[in-house]
Amino acid sequence: MKILVCISHVPDTTSKINFSDNDTKFDTNGVQFVINPNDEFGLTRAMWFKEKQGASVAVINVGGAETEPTLRKALAIGADEAIRVNTTATDGFSVAKQLANVINTGGYDLVIAGRESIDYNGGMVPGMIAGLINANFVNNCIGLEVDGTSVKATREIDGGKETVATSLPLVIGGQKGLVEESDLRIPNMRGIMMARKKPLNVVEPIDVNAETTSVSFLKPTPKGAVTLVSSDNLDELVSLLHNEAKVI
């Protein structure tokens, strides 16, 4: 089984976020980048298939050379090879088209993508990949078993879980539950050394027109000061809720 894991290069959630050029571009200065958490759950599950079933695992990213350290980390975790599509990730559709082109030429059986990236939270790419390559699709995937070409997948739904039977080729949008946080792997020294010898192939992009563009970015408004009201002064509390908070 050939597995391709899609890897997004995203800011660490502890990084302080700023924008430049009149709030039209993300300012990367001083920002630490990591593997998108939803993708890391998928990569860890792919490692299980590699170790238990002899699957081959490749990782892929759409981005510039600055994303290669993130791909190298995925190689250090255990992926066999990495692919970088040499273009800036603009919108979800263009990313999906670039990924679908590589998938069609690579003959992959299972494509594991994160349900969404934690930077833009678009949640569009896995489903569009499945549509573009004419593969089965399971989103919000929290469980995955493969036996030959038969697949049993569990996905999160409102109020519970749903288990479905499907078959390869398959695209999933994975999330926490596919593996648990305690199962995530930290690259060790041996893995880091081996990653230096594994192939990281750079492929040129196909021509794709972006369907959306970012006009501007806006950070959340800072929270205001807390007003403390004595439990004996209910009239003041009602007045504040009505006149300032405007919730009643």
C-alpha positions in Angstrom: 0.0 0.0 0.0 1.3 3.4 -1.0 0.4 6.2 1.4 0.7 9.9 0.9 0.5 12.2 3.9 -0.3 15.9 3.2 1.8 18.1 5.5 0.9 21.8 6.2 3.6 24.1 7.4 1.9 26.2 10.1 2.8 28.6 12.9 3.2 27.2 16.3 0.1 28.1 18.4 2.3 29.8 20.9 3.7 32.2 18.4 2.7 35.9 18.5 0.9 36.7 15.2 1.3 39.9 13.3 0.5 41.2 9.9 2.4 43.5 7.5 1.8 45.6 4.4 -1.4 47.2 5.8 -2.6 43.9 7.2 -2.5 42.2 3.8 0.3 39.7 4.5 1.2 37.4 7.4 4.5 38.5 9.1 6.7 35.5 9.6 9.4 37.2 11.5 10.1 35.4 14.8 7.4 32.8 14.1 8.2 29.1 14.8 6.6 26.7 12.3 5.5 23.2 12.9 3.7 20.3 11.3 0.0 21.0 11.3 -1.4 19.0 14.3 -4.2 17.3 12.3 -1.6 16.2 9.8 0.7 14.9 12.6 -2.1 12.6 13.8 -2.4 11.3 10.2 1.4 10.9 9.9 1.5 8.9 13.1 -1.2 6.6 11.8 0.6 6.1 8.5 3.7 5.0 10.5 1.5 2.3 12.1 0.5 1.0 8.6 4.2 1.1 7.6 5.3 -0.9 10.7 2.4 -3.4 10.8 1.6 -3.8 7.1 4.7 -2.8 5.3 3.2 0.3 3.6 5.4 2.9 2.0 4.9 6.4 3.3 5.6 9.7 1.5 4.8 13.2 2.7 4.0 16.2 0.6 3.8 19.9 1.0 2.9 22.8 -1.3 5.2 25.7 -0.5 8.6 27.3 -0.8 12.0 26.2 0.4 11.2 27.5 3.9 8.9 24.5 4.4 11.6 22.0 4.0 12.6 21.8 7.7 9.0 20.7 8.4 9.2 18.0 5.8 12.6 16.9 7.2 10.9 16.5 10.6 8.3 14.2 9.0 11.1 12.2 7.4 12.8 12.0 10.9 9.6 10.7 12.3 9.7 7.8 9.8 8.4 8.8 6.3 10.3 7.2 3.5 10.4 10.2 1.2 9.2 13.8 0.9 7.8 15.9 -2.0 7.7 19.7 -2.1 5.6 21.3 -4.8 7.6 24.5 -5.5 4.9 27.2 -5.3 3.4 29.4 -2.7 0.2 28.0 -1.2 -2.5 30.5 -2.0 -6.0 29.2 -1.7 -7.5 25.7 -1.0 -8.4 25.0 -4.6 -5.0 25.7 -6.0 -3.4 23.6 -3.2 -5.8 20.7 -3.9 -5.0 20.9 -7.7 -1.3 20.7 -7.1 -1.7 17.8 -4.7 -4.1 16.0 -7.0 -1.6 16.2 -9.9 1.1 14.5 -7.8 -1.3 11.9 -6.5 -2.4 11.0 -10.1 1.1 10.5 -11.3 2.3 8.7 -8.1 -0.3 5.9 -7.9 -1.1 6.3 -4.2 -3.7 4.1 -2.6 -4.4 6.1 0.6 -4.1 9.9 1.0 -4.1 11.1 4.5 -4.7 14.8 5.0 -5.6 16.8 8.1 -9.3 17.8 8.5 -8.1 21.4 8.4 -5.0 23.5 9.0 -4.7 25.6 12.1 -3.7 28.7 10.3 -6.6 29.3 7.8 -9.0 26.6 9.1 -10.5 26.3 5.6 -11.3 22.6 5.8 -11.6 22.3 2.0 -8.5 20.6 0.7 -9.1 16.9 1.5 -12.6 16.9 0.0 -11.5 18.7 -3.1 -8.6 16.3 -3.6 -11.0 13.3 -3.4 -13.2 15.0 -6.1 -10.3 15.8 -8.3 -8.8 12.2 -8.3 -12.2 10.4 -8.1 -11.5 8.7 -4.8 -13.7 7.8 -1.9 -13.6 10.3 1.0 -14.1 10.2 4.7 -13.8 13.5 6.7 -13.4 14.0 10.4 -11.8 10.6 10.5 -10.9 9.3 14.0 -10.4 5.6 13.2 -8.9 3.8 10.2 -8.3 0.1 9.5 -7.2 -1.3 6.1 -7.4 -4.9 5.0 -6.3 -5.3 1.4 -8.4 -2.8 -0.5 -11.2 -2.9 2.1 -11.4 -0.1 4.6 -13.3 0.5 7.8 -13.3 4.1 8.9 -14.8 5.9 11.9 -15.7 9.5 11.7 -16.9 12.0 14.2 -20.5 13.3 13.7 -22.8 15.5 15.7 -23.6 13.7 18.9 -21.5 10.6 18.3 -19.5 8.5 15.9 -20.2 6.7 12.6 -18.4 3.7 11.3 -18.4 3.2 7.5 -17.1 0.6 5.1 -15.4 1.8 2.0 -12.4 0.9 -0.3 -9.2 2.1 -1.7 -8.3 4.5 -3.3 -9.3 6.7 -0.4 -8.8 10.2 0.9 -9.4 11.0 4.6 -9.5 14.2 6.5 -7.9 13.1 9.8 -8.0 14.6 13.3 -7.3 13.8 16.9 -8.6 10.3 17.6 -7.0 8.9 14.5 -4.2 8.5 17.1 -4.0 10.1 20.5 -1.7 12.8 21.5 0.3 10.3 23.6 1.0 8.3 20.5 2.6 11.2 18.6 6.3 10.7 17.9 9.2 12.9 18.6 12.2 12.5 16.2 15.2 10.9 17.9 18.8 11.3 16.9 18.8 8.2 14.7 15.7 9.4 12.9 17.2 12.9 12.4 20.4 11.4 10.9 18.5 9.0 8.6 16.3 11.9 7.4 19.3 13.6 5.9 19.8 10.7 3.6 16.1 10.3 2.5 15.0 11.9 -0.7 13.3 15.3 -0.7 12.0 15.8 -4.2 11.1 19.2 -5.5 8.5 19.2 -8.3 7.5 22.2 -10.3 3.8 23.3 -10.1 1.2 23.0 -12.8 -0.7 26.1 -13.9 -3.6 26.8 -11.6 -5.7 29.9 -11.1 -6.5 30.7 -7.5 -10.2 31.1 -7.0 -9.9 33.2 -3.8 -7.5 35.9 -2.5 -7.0 37.3 1.0 -7.9 41.0 1.1 -6.9 41.7 4.6 -6.3 40.2 8.0 -7.6 41.4 11.4 -6.6 40.2 14.8 -9.3 39.7 17.5 -10.2 42.8 19.5 -8.4 42.7 22.9 -10.6 41.8 25.8 -11.7 44.7 27.9 -11.2 45.2 31.6 -13.2 43.1 34.0 -15.8 45.0 36.1 -16.5 43.6 39.5 -20.0 44.1 40.9 -20.9 43.4 44.5 -23.5 40.7 45.0 -25.5 43.2 47.0 -25.8 45.6 44.1 -28.0 43.8 41.6 -29.3 47.0 40.1 -25.8 48.0 39.0 -25.3 44.5 37.5 -28.5 44.7 35.5 -27.6 48.2 34.3 -24.1 47.1 33.1 -25.5 44.1 31.3 -28.2 46.2 29.6 -26.3 49.4 28.8 -22.7 48.3 28.3 -22.6 44.5 27.5 -26.0 44.8 25.7 -26.9 41.2 26.4 -30.2 41.9 28.0 
